[in-house]
Amino acid sequence: MRIRAVVAYDGTDYQGFQRQPNGPTVQEALERALTKVTGEPVKILAAGRTDTGVHAEGQVIAFDTEWRHSLEDLQRALNAVLPPDVAIWEVAEASPDFHPRYDARSRHYRYTVYNHPVRSPLVRRISMHEPHRLDLKAMQEAARRIVGEHDFAAFGWPPKGNNTVRRVLRAEWSGEPPWLYFDIEANAFLYRMVRRLVGTMLLVGRGQMTVEEFVQVLASRDRSKAGPAAPPQGLCLVEVRY
């Protein structure tokens, strides 16, 4: 049977989600645990391939297994053998053709900024430190301008092919110092798209770029005009919708 599971992980110590030859990955940790628990060689499918250092609380995976016990027992057994920075939050039976990536309607990411003059060592693994005072109203206006269907070539590149058009369903900043959050939901994302959007909107917040200049960067399709990518530790895959 095919199983669908929701996975959370702290990506700090992993070289991203997808298997890599140069270090540990979340996929490797999950497949190792699944093989140990089920006694079968298990390969998983995933909704998204998060980068090195990026976290998730709503990653969705799917795998096939001949498991003959309850799904509650499967979840409990997996969490008993997984490393402490990876956990299975939900397990359910899925249709035989379910694919967590291709069946997804949208993905929701959140970027967390710790906006304080002095960094906090306690939150450095889950947020970006930003010491400057930010104009949150201007950043919110910039976020509003990316809602809808646009060509986001200035902010990333596609994992396959040449299509850089994506449809953003919502994009908004919230919170107040020291905690600021950027939430974005889209049908799909380009590689590094969220982090480069955040990095460029931070330029707007610091007064180094106007909202209209931000819009011009979007229209330019030129990555050299965008700001630097925000660091990975602030980014989290929150939810995948089907």
C-alpha positions, 0 to 999 in steps of 0.5 A: 500500500502507499502511505502518505506522511507529514514530516517535520525536521530541523534542517541545520545539520543536513545537506538539504532534503534530497540525497547527496553524495557529500553529506547527510540528508533528510531523505537518507535519514527517512529511508534508513528508518523506514527500511529498519522498521519495515524490513523492506528497501524503501524509497520515498517521494517528496513534495519539495526538495528543501535546500541545505539548512532549510526546515520543514514542519509540513513536508509531505512524503509518500512510500510503498510498503507491505506493512501489516500493522496499524498506521499508529504503530508505524508512526510510533516505530519510525519516530523511535528510530529517527534522529531527534531532528526529524519527526513523523507528524501524521501517517495515512493511507493514500491512493496507489497513484498519489504523488506528493509533488505532482498532486500538490496544488500549492506550497506555503513557506514562512521566513522568520526574521529576528529583528533586534540590534543584538543577535540571539544565540538561542534562535540562530538556527531558526531565524535570520538576524537583522539588526537594522530598523525596518519599514514593515509597511514598505515591505508589506507593499512590496509583498502585495505586488508579487501576488498573482501570476508573474515571471520570477526569473529575477528571483530564481531559476527553475529546477527543470526546463525554462519556465519561470512563471509562477502563481503566488496566492498570498504573500504578506509580512506580519509580526512586530520586532523582534519577530517578523514573518514573511508568509508566501503560498504559491502553486510552485517555486523557483530554486532560491525564489523565497530567499531572494525575495526576502533578501530583496524586500529587506533592502526595501525595509532598510530604505536601500530600495523603493517599492517601485524599484522592487517592482522594476526588478521583478519586471526585469527578469534579471537576477543581477538586479535582485538582492542577495538571498537571505540565509537558509536557516530562516526558511521553513516549509509550513504546509503543502495543500492538495 
